Amino acid sequence: MAQRDQPDRDSISCSICLDLLKDPVTIPCGHSYCMSCIKGFWDEEDQRRIYSCPQCREAFTPRPVLKKNTMLAALVEQLKKTGLQAAPADHCYAGPEDVACDVCTGRKLKAFKSCLTCSASYCKNHLQPHFESTKLKKHKLVELSEKLQENICSRHDEVMKIFCRTDKKCICYLCTMDDHKGHDTVPAAAERTERQRELEVSRLNIQQRIQDREKDVKLLQQEVEAVSRSADKAVKDSEKTFTQLIRLLQKRSSDVKQQIRSQQETEVSRVKELQEKLQQEITELKRKDAELKQLSHTEDHNQFLHNYPSVSQLSEPTDSSSINIRPLRYFEDVTAAVSELRDKLQDILRDDWTNILLTVTEVDVLLPQPEPKTRAEFLKYSREITLDPNTAYTRLLLSEGNRKVEYTEQQQSYSNNIDRFTGYRQVLSKESLTGRCYWEVEWRGRWGVYVAVAYKNISRAGDESVFGFNDKSWSLLCFNNRYDFYFNSIKTPVSGPGSSRVGVYLDHRAGILSFYSVSETMTLLHRVQTTFTQPLYAGLNMYGGGTAELCKVK
């Protein structure tokens, strides 16, 4: 009965020293060891800074803090009092998946370390001579390896301690005398040291890249949050604006309804008032008619003549001459006016709705993206642009659906508009340009054309209104197969193949504006890198006459 009360030896044996636990500690995975044994084991792993369990190989980081297991300590003391010694537990023996000790006879124990010098693996007990013998202490102990034989030269059966830089392989000292004679050879340890330095440099580079990527990930997360906040605000603001528009329309609808009813009441009151007067007149006339009838039947001539003056007098008739003159159109004109307003609003919504949707789709996170290289790639961002007649100089004739402009000597019948250029032959596009856009301009003429982009608030008169001669516009002057770029009155000569077609690429958010000569190929003429603070508009300046057209590109 007393034997049954003995504690299980497996539970109080250290799998490292194979002895009873001394100052037993339990690590996070649940296995227990002698405090000194597990400390020594983990000291070997300090360089990797990953600490594992010798049995289940579960890894821990950081290094767990060890505390004595008082319950196990009490069990060990109880077993010691019986005079029994703990035997190696079954789990200390090598299984099919384990590296076995090369010295153990019979049932082999699990190996603890491998020796590169001996080309053998040892359990804890058989490894002791490597710690005690002066000669063996010089051997190279490493973590367990099943590939120790790969360190032995298959030809000479010697440890390969030399590295041949010529053939980039490890060899033994005998190989240097035959197949590798005259080759560039160094001790494997020396080569390892040099490669280790390169490895550390690579690791530093990798760690730096990891830090950079982690910063990028953080920035992208911030961008995601910023996009979400901006989208939420845009939805809220848009709903508020549309609600205000709806309320305004409802208010105007109520005002019109109230005005119609008020006018209805006024007009009906006037009609009824006239109606009552006419009705009274009818009654009076009927009464008078009856008196006259009665008088007409009087046989006494003297009585007839006596009563006739008083009976024959009639009251002034009510003026009703305008009743049949006025056409029967009362509030139909109001309906027509409201319908006209509806049509105008529909036109505005139709024209501006595309721009609103385009503005939404042009919102994108500025991720690394290469600039287009081929014309096909540029055409993915093509925009159909039209010219705004309200900005055109009065001697510029627009045609082809407001895509083509021509300078004429004849004054055009444009209405007065504050957006119109008054001093120079210029015109802006109707559409604003944001996001990534591409368009092409085909020009004809002796003196050329300015192909430009500008902010809408560019001056409309004076020298400061000329495209490229202020800080609100960027312009490429094309003439006689030559090019000059202008910004803020600074001229930059541009070289490139002459062409009657110029392509313009804009990446508004990235601050990129590029001009290309377009023929069978595309050649970059000039590229601007800046920060655009407002939406841009395409611009044309008919420098000396001729024509220019915003092309339809596919």
C-alpha positions, 0 to 999 in steps of 0.5 A: 500500500505504501508503494502505491503512495510513491510519486511517479518518477517520470513526473519528478525526473529532469529530462536534461540531467536524467536525475531527480529534479533539483530546485524544480521549476515549471516552464510555461509549456508545463514541463519541469526541469532542474533550475540550473539545467534549464538555465544552462540550456537557455544560456546556450540560446541567448544569442537567438533570443528565442527560448525553447523547451528541450522536450516539446520544442515550444518557443518562448520570447522573452525569456521566461522568469523561473520560479521554484515549484514548491509542490514538485520540490516536496515530492522530490524530497519525499522520494529521496527519503525512500532511498530510491533513485529516479531512472531515465523516463521513457520520454528521454529515449530517442524515438524515430523522429529524434537524434539519438546519442551515438555512444549509448548502447542498447536503447539509445537516449536522445542526443543533447548536442552535436560535435562538429569535430567528432562528427557525432551527437551525444546525450547529456551524460556522454557529453560530459567529457567535452566539458571536462577534458582539456582536449575535447573542450576545443571541439565545436559543439552545435545544436543537434543535427542529423546532417553531420555526415555532410561535414565529412569529405566523401573522398578522404573521410576527413572533416571539411574545415577548409573553404575553396573560394574558387569552387565555392565549396567546403573541402578537407585539407587533403583536397587542397593537395589534389583537385583543389591544388592552387585554388584560393582556399581559406579556413572555413571558420575565416570564410564563415566570419567574412560571410557572417559580416555580410550576413549581418549587413544583409540583416541590418538592411532587411531590418531597416527595410522592415522598419521602413515597411512598418512605417509605410504600413502605419502611414497606409493605415492612417490613410485608410482612416483619413479616407474613411473620415473624409468619406463619412464627412463628405456623405454627411455634408452632401446629405446636408446640402441635398436636404437644404436643396430639397427644403429650398425647393419645398419652400419655393413650392409652398411660396408659389402655392401660397401666391397662387391661392392668394391671387386666386382669392383676389381674382375670385373676389373681384369677379364675385363683386362684379358678378353681384353688381351685375346681378343687382343690375339685372334685378333692377332692370327686371323691376324697371321692365315690369314698371314699363310694361305696366305703364304701357298698358295704361289707357289714360293718356294723361296718366301715361304721360304723367308717369312716363318721365319717372318710370323711363329713367334707367341707372348707369349700367355696370362696366363689363366691356372687358369681360370678353376681351381678356383671354381665358389663360389664368395660371397656365403661365405659372405652370409654364414658368415652373416647368421652365425652372424644372427644365433649367434645373434638370439641365444644370443637374445633368451637366454638373452631375457628371462632374460630381460623379467624376470628382468622386471617382477621381478620389484615390490614395496616392500610392506609388504608381508609375507614370504611363509610358505608351500612348495606350497607357496614357489613353486610359486617362483620356478626358473629353474636354470642351471649351467654355464660350463664357471665357473665350476672347471676343475674336475667337470662334468656337466650333465642333461642339466647342472643341475647336477654336479659330482666331478671326478678325470678326467680332463674335456676338458673345454676351458680357461675362466676367469670366471672359478674357479681354486682352489676349486671344485665350479660352479655358475649358468648361471642365475642371481637371483633377486626378489623372487626366490626359488630352491632346491638342491638334494645332494649325497655323504659322505662329503656333499656339500656347497649350496651357493649364490654369487655375480658374481665378487667373486674371482675365485682363492685362499682361498678368492674364497671359498663360505662363506669365503668372503663378496661376498657369503653366504653358507650352508655346508650340511654333515652327517646330520649336517649343518654349515652356513658361511659368511665372514669366520664366522662359525655359527652352524645350527641345524635341521633335516637331509635331502638330499634335501635343499630348498633356498628362496631368496627375493633379494629386501627385503634382505632375504635369507633362507635355508630349510631342505626339506622332507615331511615338510619344516624346516627352518635351517637358515635365513639371513637378509641383503642388497644385492647390486648386482644380486646373482648367485646360487653356489655349492661346491663339498666339498668332492666329490659326486653329487649335482643337481638343482632339477626340482620342480613343 
